[in-house]
Amino acid sequence: MSQPEDLTAVHRRIDELVQRVADLEQTVDRLKEAVPVAPSRPEPQGRPEVVTIPDAPYNAALWTDSDDEGLGLRNRRAP
């Protein structure tokens, strides 16, 4: 291809791209109208609540009959 033909092809591709973007924008606008928008959550006022975590060890009874993640049951060998 010669340089003028290349330039013409580039212009044609740009025109196609502009048209496709315009079509996409119209589609998005139609979808926005068709789909109800969920109400946004209100922004919290002031500072967030601070939760204090004690330094004392947890009660061992909380972990009774629990599985060790990825290791299987307690007091048993892993496969």
C-alpha positions as CSV (number, residue, x, y, z in Angstrom):
1,M,0.0,0.0,0.0
2,S,1.1,3.5,-0.6
3,Q,1.3,6.2,2.1
4,P,-1.9,7.9,1.0
5,E,-3.8,4.6,0.9
6,D,-2.4,3.8,4.4
7,L,-3.6,7.2,5.7
8,T,-7.0,6.7,4.2
9,A,-7.3,3.3,5.8
10,V,-6.3,4.8,9.2
11,H,-8.9,7.5,8.9
12,R,-11.5,5.0,8.0
13,R,-10.6,2.9,11.1
14,I,-10.7,5.9,13.3
15,D,-14.2,6.8,12.0
16,E,-15.3,3.2,12.7
17,L,-13.9,3.5,16.2
18,V,-15.6,6.8,16.9
19,Q,-18.9,5.3,15.7
20,R,-18.5,2.2,17.8
21,V,-17.8,4.2,20.9
22,A,-20.9,6.4,20.3
23,D,-22.9,3.2,19.9
24,L,-21.5,1.8,23.1
25,E,-22.3,5.0,25.0
26,Q,-25.9,4.8,23.8
27,T,-26.1,1.2,24.9
28,V,-24.8,2.1,28.3
29,D,-27.3,4.9,28.6
30,R,-30.1,2.5,27.8
31,L,-28.9,0.0,30.3
32,K,-28.7,2.6,33.0
33,E,-32.3,3.6,32.3
34,A,-33.4,-0.1,32.3
35,V,-31.6,-1.3,35.4
36,P,-32.6,0.3,38.7
37,V,-29.7,1.7,40.6
38,A,-29.3,0.5,44.2
39,P,-29.3,3.2,46.7
40,S,-25.8,4.0,47.9
41,R,-25.0,3.4,51.6
42,P,-24.8,6.6,53.6
43,E,-21.3,7.7,54.6
44,P,-20.6,7.1,58.2
45,Q,-20.6,10.3,60.3
46,G,-17.5,11.1,62.3
47,R,-14.8,8.6,63.2
48,P,-15.4,4.8,62.8
49,E,-16.0,2.8,66.0
50,V,-12.8,1.5,67.5
51,V,-12.9,-2.1,68.7
52,T,-10.4,-3.0,71.4
53,I,-8.9,-6.5,71.2
54,P,-7.7,-7.7,74.6
55,D,-4.1,-9.0,75.0
56,A,-5.3,-11.9,77.3
57,P,-5.2,-15.3,75.6
58,Y,-8.5,-16.7,74.3
59,N,-10.4,-19.3,76.2
60,A,-9.2,-22.7,75.0
61,A,-12.8,-24.0,75.1
62,L,-13.5,-21.9,72.1
63,W,-11.4,-24.2,70.0
64,T,-12.7,-27.5,71.3
65,D,-13.6,-29.9,68.4
66,S,-12.4,-27.5,65.8
67,D,-10.3,-28.5,62.8
68,D,-6.9,-27.2,62.1
69,E,-7.2,-25.6,58.7
70,G,-5.5,-27.8,56.1
71,L,-4.2,-30.2,58.7
72,G,-7.3,-32.4,59.5
73,L,-8.7,-33.1,62.9
74,R,-6.7,-32.6,66.1
75,N,-4.8,-35.5,67.6
76,R,-4.9,-37.3,64.2
77,R,-2.2,-37.6,61.6
78,A,-2.5,-35.8,58.4
79,P,-3.0,-38.1,55.4
